[in-house]
Amino acid sequence: MLKGLDSLLTPELLMHLSAMGHGEWVAVVDANFTADFLGKGKALVRLPGHSLERVSKAVLSVFPLAEDVACPAAYMQVCHSPEGHQTAAQASVVALLSHEGLPAGRVEAVERFAFYEKIKGASVIVQSGEATAYGNAMFCKGVIL
């Protein structure tokens, strides 16, 4: 154990997050996400039993968000939903990001199949135990000044 770190941050996850450079993306996905298929060749860390919000909070506790990217955070938009609709899990992540200083306008809702394409560019996939549909988010790493 290390002092001051969120207890969800396993040695494996810390290794992958610290190896990422600025501009790389980490995905935090739900328990139903096809992580093995879409994440072929990528680092995949599983944190079962924990919500999207809880896992995102742990990741963001050590992960600087990119300031030079228009939308350094994204979530999977619910199919056939009105613009601005968010599930409770998505809203909790947007609120968490707001608390971290990222305005909601810099969090992008990404259409489901476009999100699958965006995942292909992620460096690390963290699979949570989130059981609600569309419980998927992505974060772009920034630099520490």
Sequence and secondary structure as in RCSB ss.txt:
>XXXX:A:sequence
MLKGLDSLLTPELLMHLSAMGHGEWVAVVDANFTADFLGKGKALVRLPGHSLERVSKAVLSVFPLAEDVACPAAY
MQVCHSPEGHQTAAQASVVALLSHEGLPAGRVEAVERFAFYEKIKGASVIVQSGEATAYGNAMFCKGVIL
>XXXX:A:secstr
  TTS TT  HHHHHHHHH  TT EEEEE TTS HHHHTTTSEEEEETT  HHHHHHHHHTT  B SSSS SEEE
E  TT  TT   HHHHHHHHHHHHTT  GGGEEEE HHHHHHHHTTEEEEEEE   STT  EEEEB    
